C-alpha cells in the first residue's frame, strides 16, 4: 500500500522523487503540443487526446486545436504526468573548469612566456547561422563578454558559415590550430550529429586528434552529447565567451598543447 502511495505522489518519503509541478507539489500537471498529419475533425481531436494518454498522461483535456491546412492539425493539451524521476540517481557529465575573468585568462595562458593559443572556428555543413560562432569568437562578443578575438591569449581565425569539414580540417592544419570550434544551429533530422561525428573521424584519420582540442556548441548540443561524439566539450544555449575561453585556456595548458617558448 505504501509503495502505491509513493508511486501516486511521486515523492512519498523520498524528496528525490519528483514530478512536474502545476498547482500543487508533484501534481504532475503538464502542457504538451504537437501536430498531427490529419485534418481537423472530431476524430482527430480524439486521436490527439488518446495519443497524449499513451504518453503517460491522465485527465487529458484539449485546450486548443487548429486546422493547419493541407491535411494537418495542431493541438495544445493539458494532462497529469503519471511518472516521476529520482533526482538522486541522475548523473550528468559536466564541464568542471572554473570560469575565469578576461584578465585572468590572459595571464594564465601567457605567464612564463607562454604562447598564444591558436583557435579556429566555423559554422559547418549547410548551416548558415553564424550567430553562435560569432558570439564566441568576434571581438565584441555578446552580453558584455568579449569574444576570443579580443584576448591576448588567443590567436583566432573565424571561417564563418557553410564550411565543409574538408575545408575546416585543411584550414586548421595550415593555421596550426590548437583548438577547433564548431557551431551547429541547424539540427533538423539530427544532421548536426552526423556532421560533427564526421569531423572527429577526419581529425583522427589525419593523426592529429591528440594534439588538438575539439569543442562544439549549439542549441541542441550538450556536454554529454559532445563527449559521445568524440569532442572534448560541448556548450549549449546560454554559453558565454568567458565559459569557452576559460575551458580552452585551462585544458590547453593542462594537456600541454601549447609550448612555452613559441610566440
TAGISUL-V656272 format. One record per residue. N is the residue number from 1. SS is DSSP state (~ for helix, > for strand, _ for the rest). PHI is phi in whole degrees, -180 to 180 (* if undefined). Layout:
N_SS_PHI ; N_SS_PHI
This chain:
1___* ; 2_~_-63 ; 3_~_-62 ; 4_~_-64 ; 5_~_-66 ; 6_~_-64 ; 7_~_-63 ; 8_~_-72 ; 9_~_-79 ; 10___80 ; 11___-133 ; 12___60 ; 13___-86 ; 14___-109 ; 15___-69 ; 16___-80 ; 17_>_-90 ; 18_>_-133 ; 19___-125 ; 20___-58 ; 21___-109 ; 22___-120 ; 23___-97 ; 24___-133 ; 25___-58 ; 26___62 ; 27___-77 ; 28___77 ; 29_>_-66 ; 30_>_-139 ; 31_>_-121 ; 32_>_-127 ; 33_>_-141 ; 34_>_-163 ; 35_>_-112 ; 36_>_-110 ; 37___-80 ; 38___-150 ; 39___-66 ; 40___-64 ; 41___-164 ; 42_~_-61 ; 43_~_-67 ; 44_~_-67 ; 45_~_-59 ; 46_~_-65 ; 47_~_-63 ; 48_~_-64 ; 49_~_-65 ; 50_~_-68 ; 51_~_-63 ; 52_~_-63 ; 53_~_-63 ; 54_~_-71 ; 55___-78 ; 56___100 ; 57_>_-100 ; 58_>_-110 ; 59_>_51 ; 60_>_-78 ; 61_>_-130 ; 62_>_-92 ; 63_>_-83 ; 64_>_-149 ; 65_>_-140 ; 66_>_-144 ; 67_>_-81 ; 68_>_-101 ; 69_>_80 ; 70___55 ; 71___82 ; 72_>_-124 ; 73_>_-143 ; 74_>_-122 ; 75_>_-137 ; 76_>_-121 ; 77_>_-128 ; 78_>_-111 ; 79_>_-163 ; 80_>_-122 ; 81_>_-69 ; 82___-97 ; 83___-105 ; 84___-136 ; 85_>_-122 ; 86_>_-97 ; 87_~_-62 ; 88_~_-71 ; 89_~_-105 ; 90___-88 ; 91___-123 ; 92___-119 ; 93___-61 ; 94___-131 ; 95___-78 ; 96___-101 ; 97___-66 ; 98___-84 ; 99___-82 ; 100___-101 ; 101___-84 ; 102_~_-55 ; 103_~_-68 ; 104_~_-63 ; 105_~_-65 ; 106_~_-59 ; 107_~_-66 ; 108_~_-62 ; 109_~_-77 ; 110_~_-94 ; 111_~_-62 ; 112_~_68 ; 113_~_81 ; 114___-64 ; 115___-90 ; 116___-71 ; 117_>_-84 ; 118_>_-88 ; 119_>_-122 ; 120_>_-113 ; 121_>_-138 ; 122_>_-165 ; 123_>_-100 ; 124_>_-102 ; 125___70 ; 126___-85 ; 127___-70 ; 128___-107 ; 129___-91 ; 130___-92 ; 131_~_-58 ; 132_~_-71 ; 133_~_-66 ; 134_~_-68 ; 135_~_-61 ; 136_~_-83 ; 137_~_-100 ; 138___-61 ; 139___-55 ; 140___-75 ; 141___60 ; 142_>_-162 ; 143___54 ; 144___82 ; 145_>_-107 ; 146___-67 ; 147___-79 ; 148_~_-61 ; 149_~_-61 ; 150_~_-81 ; 151___-81 ; 152___-71 ; 153___-75 ; 154_>_-123 ; 155_>_-113 ; 156_>_-120 ; 157_>_-144 ; 158_>_-101 ; 159___-80 ; 160___89 ; 161___-106 ; 162___53 ; 163_>_-98 ; 164___-70 ; 165_~_-62 ; 166_~_-60 ; 167_~_-69 ; 168_~_-59 ; 169_~_-65 ; 170_~_-62 ; 171_~_-67 ; 172_~_-65 ; 173_~_-66 ; 174_~_-66 ; 175_~_-81 ; 176___56 ; 177___-67 ; 178___-91 ; 179_>_-137 ; 180_>_-115 ; 181_>_-106 ; 182_>_-128 ; 183_>_-107 ; 184___-132 ; 185___-99 ; 186___-76 ; 187___-130 ; 188_~_-55 ; 189_~_56 ; 190_~_58 ; 191_~_-61 ; 192_~_-67 ; 193_~_-65 ; 194_~_-65 ; 195_~_-66 ; 196_~_-68 ; 197_~_-63 ; 198_~_-62 ; 199_~_-63 ; 200_~_-60 ; 201_~_-60 ; 202_~_-68 ; 203_~_-66 ; 204_~_-66 ; 205_~_-65 ; 206___-76 ; 207___80 ; 208___-118 ; 209_~_-59 ; 210_~_-75 ; 211_~_-107 ; 212___-137 ; 213_>_-91 ; 214_>_-115 ; 215_>_-130 ; 216_>_-129 ; 217_>_-157 ; 218___161 ; 219___-64 ; 220___-116 ; 221___-108 ; 222___-125 ; 223_~_-62 ; 224_~_-63 ; 225_~_-63 ; 226_~_-60 ; 227_~_-63 ; 228_~_-63 ; 229_~_-82 ; 230___105 ; 231___-83 ; 232___-87 ; 233_>_-163 ; 234_>_-134 ; 235_>_-123 ; 236___-98 ; 237___-60 ; 238___89 ; 239___-71 ; 240___-104 ; 241_~_-56 ; 242_~_-62 ; 243_~_-60 ; 244_~_-70 ; 245_~_-62 ; 246_~_-64 ; 247_~_-62 ; 248_~_-60 ; 249_~_-60 ; 250_~_-69 ; 251_~_-71 ; 252_~_-63 ; 253_~_-71 ; 254_~_-66 ; 255___-89 ; 256___71 ; 257___-76 ; 258___-117 ; 259___-81 ; 260___-96 ; 261___-118 ; 262___-100 ; 263___-122
